[in-house]
Each structure stands twice: as structure tokens, then as C-alpha cells.
Amino acid sequence: MTGDPGAGRHWKLAALLAALSMISPFSIDTFFPSFHAIAADFGLSKWAVQQTLTVYMLPLSIMSLVQGPLSDAVGRRPVILAGLSVYTVASVGCTLAPNFSTLLVFRALQGISAGVGMIVGRAVIRDLFEGPQAQRLLSLVTMLFAFAPAVAPIIGGWLHVTLGWHGVFGFMALFGAVLGIGTYATLPETHPLEKRPRLHVGGLARDRRARDRPRRAAGPPAREARADGRDGRDRYVDEGLASRASRSATWHSRRSSPRVRSTPAISSIRRRR
């Protein structure tokens, strides 16, 4: 009895894409146990060491707007390989940083490149699969990715106790190099040339305006509803009060209206009629 070869390929692709997505949480959570050691080595306060998170998160968030359109224009594989190369070099720079300023520079380079696996990896799934197959593979990648935030601090603690904080960034460099080799050897290009648009900065702004257009379309009715100085919440409250008042008036009218009880005499008169 042989297994399904397609399922095996799905598992391999899911494992690779999940590992690429783990770069970002590993870059944040693994060196948390080394905060005090970094502060002691460079003579910093614990508040100053937190700049290593700021200079990482800011370029990470900015590049998330660029890496997707860039992979649409030049292909998935070159963007992932370039990002892994930059990440590996940046991790080596963090490992060998002689001062805190140099560490911040290389942490910013890590932030520029760390999100490439998560962003472009989802585009790879979209290129290869559709419908339920894409959903299953994406859920599998998400399930494997969920282990990263849980195990990253544990791995970082082991490395810090054994090798110090330099060893933690050395692990990041090794992780990036291994993923680069694995991506180069196993991940094909999934975005054909005929489907690649031209890359220009104005396209990013147009995409943003296209996403905001449905929100603007819903704007005029909201402004008309507020023209009398009241918003939808006020109307909701007024309608609720009016409904309660209507029900109360109906109830009081029923209580105040005379009721004729049916007595035996009246019933006998009705029967005679």
C-alpha cells in the first residue's frame, strides 16, 4: 500500500513555507532572554535595549507593503532568496556587532528582510492552488507556524545559557542560511512571466486607493444621516424609546378600556336570542 505522492509534496511545501514564516517570530522572541546581558555588555538601561525591537518592527511593517508587489513584478523565488540573503548577513552582523549602534543597524536590516517568507509564501500558495486545496495548505502552514512563538523563547534561553547573546544571533544566521539553501534547492518559481505586471511606485498608491474606495462609497449616506447633528446611535435610541412608548400606550389603553364580564344571566340571554 503506497501513500499519496501529492500529499507528500504538500507536506514538504507546507514545511518550507512554515519555516519561512517562522523567521519573524524567531527574530523577536529568541533574544528576549538576552535583554539583560545585552544591556550589561553595552552599558545600557533596559529601556534603551528595547530600541532593538523598535528598529526591527518599523522596517518590517514598511516592507510588508513592498515585498508583495515586488514579488508580483520580478517573481517569488528571487524575492525570497534575496530576502534570506539579506537576513543572513544582517544576523551575522548582529552576532559580531562591536557596539550598540552597529547592533541597531543590523537589526533594522533584519526587519527589512524578515517578513519576506510570510508575505511571499502566501502568494506562492495562491499561485499553485485554488479553493479547498489552497485553504488546506494555508491551514497546514498556519498550524506549523503556530509553534514558532511557543518554542522561540525556549530555544533562545538554551542558546543564551550555552553561548551567550552572540550565540542567539548566530542561530538566526544559521537558520537563515539553511532556509536559503533549502529554498534554492526545492522551491520553484510559481509566478510566470506573462502574469507579471510592471513595478512602479504609483501602483502601490493606486492599490491603496482601490482598497479605500468601498469605504468612501459608504461615506455620503453616513454624512447625510449626520446632517441634522445626530448619528445612527441617537436614531437607534430614539427608535427604541418610541417603540417602548407605543407598547406602553397600547397596554394602558387595554387596561383602561371597560370589560364586560360574561355572567350566567347574560349567557342565558344570549342563548335565548
N, C-alpha and C positions, 0 to 999 in steps of 0.2 A: 504493500500500500504506500503510494507516494503522496507527498504533500503538494499543495498548490504552489507552483513557482511564482505566480503573480503575487500571492500573499507574502512570500519571502522577500520579493523586491520591494513591496510596500513597507515591510518592517525595516529593511535597510535604509530606504529613503527617509522614513519617519525618524529613525535613529539619528541619521545625519542631520536632518533639519532641526530636530530637537536639540542636538548638541550645539548647532549653530545658534539656536535661540538662547542657550544657557550662557553664552558669553557675557551678556549684560548683567544678569544676576550674580554670576561669579565675580565680575569686576567690582561689584559693590559689596557683596556680603562676605567674601573670603577675607578681606583685610580689616574687617571690623575688630577682630580680636587683637590686631596690631596697632590700634589707635594710640594707646598709651606708650608703646615702645617707639613709635614714630615721633610722638611729641617729646619724649625723653632724648632721643638721638639728635633732634634738631633744636632742642630748647624752646619748644612751643607750648602754648596753652591748649587745652582740649578744644577750645572754640576755634583756634587757628587751624587745627588739624582738620576740622570739618570743611575747610576750603577744598580739600581733595574730593569731596562729594560735589561741591558746587561747580567746580571747573570740569567735572565729568558730566554732570546731568545737563548743563546748559548746551554744550555742543551735541550731546546725544539727542536732545529734543529738537534742535535745529536741523540736524542731518536727517531726522526721520521724515522731513518734508522734501528732501532732495534725493535720497537713495532710491526710492521707488520710481520716480520719473527717470532718474539716471539709468536704472536697470531696464526700463522700457526702451530707452534710446540706444544703449550700447550692448544690451544683453545681460542676462542674470549672472552667468559664470564670471565674466571679467569683474563685475562689481563686487561679488562675494570674495573672489581671490584678492583683489586689491584691498578690500577692507580687512581681510585676515592678515595680509602682509603688514599693513599699517598698524594693526593691533599688536602683532607680534613684536614689531620694532619698538612700539611705544611701551610694551610691557618690559622689554629688555632695558629700555631707558629708565623706567621706574625702578627696576632692580638695581641699577648701577648709579642712581641719582646721588650726586655728592652733596646736594643741598636741597632745601625745601622748594625753592623756586624752580629748580630743574624738575623736581617731582611733580609740581603742578603743571608744568608744560607738557610732560609726557602723559599725565592723567587726562589733560584736555585732548591729546591725540587718541587716547583710548576711547574717550567719549565720542569722538568723530566717527570711529570705525566699529564700535562695539554693537551697534544696533543693526548692522547690515544683515546678519544672519536671520534675525527675527522678521525684518521687513521684507527682504527679497525672498526669504524662504517661503512665505505665504504666496508670493507671486509665482514661485515655482509650482506649488500645488495647483494654483489656478490654471497654469499653462498645461499641466499634464492631465488633470482630471476635471470632471464636471459632476454636478448633482450629488447623489449619495456617496459616490466614491470620494469626491473631494471632501465631503463632510466627515467621512470616516477617517480619512488620512489626517485631516486637520485635528480631529478629536484625539487621535493617537499621538500626534506631535504635542498637543497641549497636555495630555496625560504624562508623557515622558518629561516635558519641560517643567511640570509642577514639582519634580523632585529637586530642581536646582536651588530654589530659595531655602529648602529644608536642609540640604546637605552642605551647602556652601560655607556657612559659619563653622560647621564641624570640621570640614577639610581645612579651612583657614586656621582654626585653633590648633590642629595637629601640626600643620606646617610651621606655624609661629613658634610653638614649643620646641620643635625639632631644629628648624633652620632660621628662625627669626623672621622679621617682616620682609627682608630681602627675598627669602625663600617663597613667600606668598606671591610676590610679583613674578618671581621666576616660574612658579607654577602656571600663572596666567600666560607667560610667554610660551611655555611648553604646550599648553592647551591650544593656543592659537596656532602654533606651528603644526601640531598633529592634525587639527581641523583643516588647515590649509592643504596639507598633503592628501588627506582623505577627500577633500572637495575636488582637488585637481585630478585625482585618480578615478573617482566614481561619479561625480555629478556632471551630466552632460549639459549642453546649452539647450534650454527649453523654450526660448523666445526666438522664433525665426526672423530672418532679416526683413521679409516682406511685411511684417507686422510692427516694425519698429518706427515710431514717429521721430521727427527731428526734435532735438533737445534745444530749448531756448527758455530763458528765464521768464519771459512773458507768459509761457504756458502754465507755470505754477500759479501766477496771479489769476489767469482765466479759470483754472480748475477751482481755485478758491471761490471766485465769484459764482461759478456754476453751482457749487455746493450751497452757497448762501442764497441763491435765487429763490428757492422754495420758501425760505424764511421771509424774504422781502415780499413775496407774493401774498403771504398771510398778514402783512403789516397793515394795509389800508383798512380792512374790516376792524382790526383792533383799535386803530386810531379813531374810526367813526364811532365805535362803541364808547370811546372815552371822550367824545366831543362835548358831552354835557357835564364833564367833570367827574363822572363816575365810571368805575371799571366793572369788569364782569363779576367780581366778587360782591360788589354792592348790589348788582342786579339779582344775583343769586340769593342774597339775604332778603331783599325786598320781595322776591317771588315766594320765598319760603314763608315770610310773615303774612303775605296776602293769602296764601293757601291755608295757613293756620287760622287766619281770621274768618275765611269763608267757611271752614269746617266748624268753627265755634259758633258762627251765626246760624248755621243750619241746625246745630244741636240745640241752641237756645230756642229757636223757632219751634222745634218739635216739642221741647219741654213746655213751652208756654201755650201751645195750641190745645183747646179743650178736647178731651177724650170722652166718648160715650161708652160706658161700660155695658156690656151685654148682660142684662139681668134675666131671670126666668120669665118675668112678666113680658118684657119686651120680646123675648124669643118666642113666646106663645102668640103674641100679636102678629109677629112676622109670619109665623106658620099659618095663622088664620087667613092672612092676606094671600 
